[in-house]
Amino acid sequence: MAFYVTTPIYYVNGEPHLGHAYSTMAADVVARHMRQRGEEVFFLTGTDEFGEPVAQQAEREGVTPRELGDRLAPRFKEMAARIDASNDFFIRTTDEGHMKRVQEVVQRVHDNGHVYEGTYEGWYCPRCADFKTESELGPGNTCPIHKIELTREQQQNWFFRLSAFQEPLERLYEERPDFVTPDFRRNEALAFIRQGLQDVSLSRPNLKWGVPVPWDPEQVIYVWFDALLNYYTALSYGREGEDLTATFWPAFHILAKDILKFHAVYWPAFLMAAGIEPPRGMFIHGYLLMGEHKMSKSLGNVLDPFQVIDRFGADALRYYCFREVSFGQDGSVSPAGFETRYETELANEYGNLASRTLAMIERYRDGTVPPAAVDAELAEDFEGAVPRFSELLDRVELSQALEDAWKLVRRLNRYVEESRPWDLAKDEADPERLDEVLYNLAEGLRVTTLLLAPYLPQTSERLLAALGEQGRGLADLGSRPGGQRIERLPPLFPKIEAPA
Ligand SMILES: [Zn+2]
């Protein structure tokens, strides 16, 4: 089976920040998990480089939009690498392959009779690059997102007949109740559709920075359609010499709530208009909120993703974001909160469990996992963990899946405390019991670490190697008979020290 997952593409009108990292980390967890299940995965991220927000920022900086894109796109690419995103391709909407394909699809929508010429007048937010309907306006004709006063604008341009897709969209939502998740986002999108859809501009007449409308090169394609199409175009040139569209389309999208309408309403309608299958589904996440916070020992008072990664590694950041805030909801993050989770959970619970297990196997059994019987009580708590975990990740419930895996970490710590292997080792009165405890600890740690691998790719790689585990997939997770050689590791999550 093939699985195609995407992040939003990011506007190159500013530096990457935690919000961008969040979407990309989420898509990466899903991509890695699907690979572990043996799916053939394509994972896409990239940058959105056309349109007014980019042109305006370039003007403010006194550079051309292309120069701005050329400076910032590598920063986003670097961010993806720093957070350990395993993306298969990084798309830039200024890629020739993208632009060519966008024109082809837009031409198809035109040829299918869903485009007409007209005049549009409405409240326009230059930062959203979007007109607002009366019901969307904030007090005093402001943008509800950017809180800026909007001006009335009139445009002669090409329209996409979105209104014709109200029924097909309603049908799509009815037939596929999980098309948009979580449910409350689905309801939001459906309510927007049901209130009646107006046709939307497909082109902009006064802007030069964009993909030219193929039958009217004086106009450029409205940046939203050009941007959304990245999910589709990337497959046609994202892997050298191959067209992957037939293999991977339709895509599963991960995105933040501010771009819900475009993805859940405009996008499937536009695809239907072009005769292309709508997305497989999408998950809409909330915001990581950063308020005023007390200073932390090591990170000051701002949770800067690059700073966190420099000091603690990408795994710690990935873990924290999905652990602290229930994925899908808004929630607060802070440097102090990060340090608490890092110390109490990553270092004390998981890191210690790993060090203790490896150290005891080395000390008591010369570094070889002793073959022994499965502990029935412990096994009961692991029973069904993998299918449950997979089901949660099918629904992109990243926080719940992580919570489930963490319960296993805690269960194993309780197992250590209850079975007290150091006492068993004192007089070796019952060597078989000690074998059993060490074997079950190694097995439990191995299984838990395989589950955690999408969240903690670097840590899990080190730990699985130290446990002598060759497999990385979930299909051949099975159980090991013992006899593996283990290696000791320096602390996986070293103690926090205040900077000198
Ligand atoms: Zn706005």
Boltz pocket constraint, residues with backbone or C-beta under 6 A from the ligand:
constraints:
  - pocket:
      binder: B
      contacts: [[A, 125], [A, 126], [A, 127], [A, 128], [A, 129], [A, 143], [A, 144], [A, 145], [A, 146], [A, 147]]
      max_distance: 6.0
